[in-house]
Amino acid sequence: MSSNDFGKTWDDISTGLPNGWRASYIYADSHEIMVGSERELFRKNRHTASSVWNKEYYFQDHLGGILQGKEGPYVYDFWMGLFQEGLRGSGLWEPRFKGVTDAAVRTVIELSNNQLLIGCDNGIFKSVDGGASWKQVFDSTMIFQFVLKEGILIAGGSEGVLRSSDGGEHWSWVAKGYGPIRKVRVIGDQIAVVTNGVGPWEEMMKEADGTANSMLFSSDGGVSWKAMENGLTADRFLYDPEKEINAKFIHDIIRVDGYLLCSHDTGISRSADGGQTWELILPIEYGQLYGFAIAQKTIYLAKVGILGGC
């Protein structure tokens, strides 16, 4: 689905995808939209009205996500690491950053002056020469995502949130005890993370007083963090203000202009006051999880999982 009015209305853009096919992740930039599952990857030009989705035949299995890159997106393979097209749109995908580590490479962020950081199952590696050579700058934890804001790097990992203020040379923990980090986003002048919660999923959902996981915001470059999920436990359906809908599990968070949008186990909610109060703008079947992508103020939305699943 896509929306050009900050989530008020949504258009179905799935026409052309295989019947019954379900995405596991979604990506968008100024050129195209990409959706993928573990075994298939499809792409579509954002600037044409055509319903044609083109399948990428290079990948056959174990796909885990799509990451932004300056020369085009990276595709993440669980076993083989990161791939990027030598010429964008060619369908000729080339492996990137092979031989850096025996552990799986899960994410990458491109910095200035030919510097790169990759997040792996065994920590963080840095290159200052475009990937020709590497050094490990942090170990002992699995890294899932990076964001950069005004010179501050934030990494989400299996044990919490890491911060670096010197280009990734040194890292320190700034948020632990919330479980693995599900999402890391730059949200306007803030940074936000969504956690997986702590403990077995069934117990978290049963015992949670409010949401089972956390949504943390930082207004000081990741030094301190504030939980912002409480407003979702008294969510209101936009078209029936008397109906209260309580979210229990948060999946994703984005910002478009002055609005925050949050996906959770009961739908898509929107906030116009920085997350203090929320309105449910798109109810969904309970337990379905949707992921966001944004390109030039257009919001893209895809069903990417189920509650309690991967």
Beta strands, then each sheet from edge to edge (+ up, - down):
strand 1: 2-3
strand 2: 25-28
strand 3: 32-36
strand 4: 41-45
strand 5: 54-56
strand 6: 63-67
strand 7: 74-77
strand 8: 81-85
strand 9: 93-96
strand 10: 105-110
strand 11: 116-120
strand 12: 123-127
strand 13: 135-138
strand 14: 143-149
strand 15: 152-157
strand 16: 160-164
strand 17: 172-176
strand 18: 181-187
strand 19: 190-195
strand 20: 215-218
strand 21: 226-227
strand 22: 235-237
strand 23: 240-245
strand 24: 250-256
strand 25: 259-264
strand 26: 267-271
strand 27: 279-283
strand 28: 288-295
strand 29: 298-306
sheet 1: 1+ 29- 28+
sheet 2: 2+ 3- 4+ 5-
sheet 3: 6+ 7- 8+ 9-
sheet 4: 10+ 11- 12+ 13-
sheet 5: 14+ 15- 16+ 17-
sheet 6: 18+ 19- 20+ 21-
sheet 7: 23+ 22- 27- 26+ 25- 24+
end
